[in-house]
Amino acid sequence: MRAVLCQAYGPPEQLVVADVPAPIPGPGQVAIAVKACDVNFPDTLIIEGKYQFQPPMPFTPGSDIAGIVTAIGPEVTEFAPGDRVAAFVGVGGFAEVVVCDVTATVALPDQVDFAEGAAVLMTHGTSLHALRDRAHLRSDETILVLGAAGGVGLAAVQIAKLMGARVIAAAASDEKLAVCRAAGADATINYATEDLRDRLKTIVGNAGVDVVYDPVGGALTEQALRSMAWDGRYLVIGFAAGEIPRIPMNLVLLKGCAIVGVFLGGFMRRDPAGQSQHVRELLAWVAAGKLHPHISATYPLEQAGQALRMILDRGVAGKVILRPNA
């Protein structure tokens, strides 16, 4: 089978496509012909040796896939060959076939296409966990989403609206903000041309925002923190800006707010049943037409490097999908 290989840490252009042996499912595992694989920001970090964990070399990037079960291992009763599924594989998704534990695999509803199934696993899974489990977002609250046109940011806009909240989307271009408005954002801020705090004051006055969803970090963090409401929750999602901010802790005291970490990988390890329930709920929303993952581009396996480069260059609104078996 064909797979994308990272043979040395470096930029996306160093990835190669090679023929490798097809994996065989072991006990409690299924083999899946990959019809779609989501491309995420962490993939760009893994291939450069900058992520929290690193698989041994050589390895195949790609964590979220959807496809068709081709074989099952011993002791597997949940799935059978021919079943449509979505799965979180960690690494290995940029390939024609993957193996995955049944505990990380869910049935894909017939109404959900493979690209949508792959697209919601990490980004929407992160956002649902963040907003429901960590922020306890209420329908009478206002949330500010930074980096709102990126994968997790746009997912947060969509899910916060489904939860009934008022959503302020902040991004770095008018084109990206148009995508946010189409996804349901009630107000928008272009932080490349507008002062974030001044614009927030025109939207919410002196009340501040109840929740901040921050996958960006960098210079925006302190500005957003200074704009929080009393008893607010600041969600730390990631650091796409490349800078981990140093926060004046007196602001947390004066605001009476909480800084809350969000780590989907840790949640999955500690509560796999809860994560599976979240994924089933997300897929049910997609099947019912309540949630529409925004897929801006799809690529064949051979252009995986180009797909990752788009993410690194901030050229993506929403999601990018690889189709290994197109």
DAHU-V275281 format. One record per backbone hydrogen bond with DSSP energy under -1.0 kcal/mol. NH is the residue of the N-H (numbers start at 1). CO is the residue of the C=O. Records with the same first field share a line. If there is no record, write none. Layout:
NH: CO / CO
This chain:
3: 18
4: 94
5: 16
6: 59
10: 47
14: 11
15: 12
16: 5
18: 3
20: 1
28: 74
29: 26
30: 100
31: 71
32: 98
33: 68
34: 96
35: 66
36: 66
37: 322
38: 64
39: 320
43: 40
44: 41
45: 41
46: 42
47: 43
49: 46
50: 45
59: 6
65: 87
66: 36
67: 85
68: 33
69: 83
70: 31
71: 31
73: 29
76: 73
82: 69
83: 80
85: 67
86: 106
87: 65
88: 104
89: 63
91: 89
92: 60
93: 62
94: 61
95: 93
96: 2
98: 32
100: 30
102: 28
104: 101
105: 102
106: 86
108: 84
112: 109
117: 113
118: 114
119: 115
120: 116
125: 120
126: 122
127: 123
128: 124
129: 125
130: 126
131: 127
132: 128
133: 129
134: 129
135: 130
137: 131
141: 138
143: 166
144: 211
145: 168
146: 213
148: 170
150: 147
154: 150
155: 151
156: 152
157: 153
158: 154
159: 155
160: 156
161: 157
162: 158
163: 159
164: 161
165: 160
166: 141
168: 143
169: 187
170: 145
171: 189
177: 173
178: 174
179: 175
180: 176
181: 177
182: 178
183: 179
184: 181
185: 180
186: 167
187: 167
189: 169
191: 171
193: 190
194: 190
199: 195
200: 196
201: 197
202: 198
203: 199
204: 200
205: 201
207: 204
209: 227
210: 142
211: 142
212: 233
213: 144
214: 235
218: 243
221: 218
224: 220
225: 221
226: 222
227: 224
228: 225
229: 209
231: 255
232: 229
233: 210
234: 258
235: 212
236: 260
237: 214
238: 214
240: 215
241: 216
242: 239
251: 248
253: 249
254: 250
255: 251
257: 252
258: 232
260: 234
262: 236
267: 263
268: 264
269: 265
270: 266
271: 267
275: 271
276: 272
277: 273
278: 274
279: 275
280: 276
281: 277
282: 278
283: 279
284: 280
285: 281
286: 282
287: 283
288: 284
289: 286
290: 285
291: 285
296: 319
297: 319
299: 321
303: 300
304: 301
307: 303
308: 304
309: 305
310: 306
311: 307
312: 308
313: 309
314: 311
315: 310
318: 149
319: 294
321: 297
322: 37
323: 299
326: 323
